Amino acid sequence: MSGVRKLLVAVTGASGMLYLKAFLDQCARLPDLEVHGICSEAGDKVLRLEEGLAPSELTAVSRWFAIDDFAAPPASGSSDYQAMVVLPCSMGTLAAIAQGLSINLIHRSADVMLKERRQLVLAVRETPLNRNHLQNMLAAHDAGAVICPPMPSFYLKPVDLAEAAQFYAWRVLDQIGIEVADRRRWGS
């Protein structure tokens, strides 16, 4: 692991909780990594629908913050989170982040990451994309976020959806500078 000790994960109401679970499973294998989380109301609903889980059942997350708790540590630039991943990232969350709105703790925390020049990865999840989505992605990118849609790769020949999601989780970990020992790479 290179530098990241404390990670913030935000869960919003877009489809794709399979990717969240795979990402957190990888995080749980890293003893030096402390993961905190924020889950929107819609994120909670989609997580229950797609994976049959409540946020509290995601054991890789050691602490959850309420979506409306603006006194929580992630709301401040003095917090010690090195990176934040929004997985999955709804188009509404993307729009708020791109426009610098702080409607809830997810938006505010993302704004903090950008203003402090820390890693922010947005796993935007929607298809097809309209012009507003594309403009918001570009605005978030220009502000310093990494736009990393959950698109599975097939060159490593995943045997099922879970393995495809694991490959994507590795890509997100790469983006925040976390090395996973048994990560498979092209050509190796």
JOHU-V795361 format. One record per residue. N is the residue number from 1. SS is DSSP state (h for helix, s for strand, l for the rest). D_FIRST is the distance of its C-alpha to the first C-alpha in Angstrom with 2 decimals. Layout:
BEGIN
n:ss:d_first
N:SS:D_FIRST
N:SS:D_FIRST
END
This chain:
BEGIN
n:ss:d_first
1:l:0.00
2:l:3.77
3:l:6.31
4:l:6.85
5:l:8.45
6:s:11.55
7:s:12.41
8:s:16.04
9:s:17.46
10:s:21.07
11:s:23.39
12:l:26.60
13:l:29.64
14:l:28.99
15:l:29.09
16:l:25.98
17:h:24.77
18:h:23.95
19:h:20.92
20:h:19.95
21:h:20.27
22:h:18.19
23:h:15.34
24:h:15.60
25:h:15.96
26:h:12.56
27:h:11.14
28:h:13.36
29:l:11.74
30:l:8.51
31:l:10.14
32:l:8.10
33:l:8.75
34:s:12.36
35:s:14.16
36:s:17.59
37:s:20.09
38:s:23.30
39:s:25.67
40:l:28.81
41:h:32.07
42:h:32.11
43:h:28.51
44:h:29.70
45:h:32.69
46:h:30.92
47:h:28.29
48:h:31.32
49:h:33.22
50:h:30.62
51:h:28.67
52:l:31.11
53:l:28.56
54:l:28.64
55:h:25.55
56:h:25.79
57:h:25.36
58:l:21.82
59:l:20.40
60:l:16.71
61:s:18.04
62:s:18.93
63:s:21.15
64:s:23.33
65:s:25.21
66:l:28.63
67:l:29.02
68:l:31.72
69:l:30.14
70:l:29.98
71:l:29.62
72:l:26.20
73:h:23.27
74:h:21.79
75:h:25.19
76:l:24.68
77:l:22.96
78:l:22.50
79:l:20.08
80:l:16.49
81:l:14.82
82:l:12.33
83:s:12.98
84:s:15.71
85:s:16.47
86:s:20.16
87:s:20.58
88:s:23.31
89:s:24.74
90:l:28.54
91:h:30.71
92:h:32.04
93:h:28.65
94:h:27.93
95:h:31.36
96:h:30.86
97:h:27.54
98:h:29.12
99:l:32.12
100:l:30.41
101:l:32.05
102:l:30.92
103:l:32.90
104:l:30.46
105:h:27.22
106:h:25.13
107:h:26.89
108:h:26.73
109:h:23.00
110:h:22.43
111:h:24.89
112:h:23.05
113:h:19.79
114:h:21.95
115:h:23.98
116:l:21.08
117:l:19.48
118:l:16.27
119:s:14.78
120:s:17.26
121:s:17.29
122:s:20.70
123:s:21.29
124:s:25.00
125:l:27.22
126:l:30.88
127:l:33.30
128:l:35.46
129:l:34.44
130:l:37.14
131:h:37.46
132:h:36.24
133:h:32.99
134:h:32.45
135:h:33.42
136:h:31.10
137:h:28.15
138:h:29.12
139:h:29.61
140:h:26.18
141:h:24.66
142:h:26.80
143:h:25.64
144:l:21.99
145:l:20.79
146:s:19.28
147:s:21.78
148:l:20.26
149:l:23.08
150:l:22.50
151:l:24.11
152:l:23.47
153:l:23.38
154:l:25.78
155:l:25.18
156:l:23.01
157:l:26.04
158:l:24.91
159:l:27.48
160:l:27.57
161:h:26.41
162:h:23.70
163:h:22.09
164:h:22.57
165:h:20.84
166:h:17.85
167:h:17.67
168:h:17.83
169:h:15.04
170:h:12.75
171:h:14.21
172:h:13.52
173:h:9.80
174:h:10.03
175:h:12.09
176:l:9.81
177:l:6.97
178:l:4.78
179:l:5.13
180:l:7.62
181:l:9.34
182:l:12.81
183:l:12.63
184:l:16.00
185:l:16.73
186:l:20.16
187:l:21.85
188:l:19.74
END
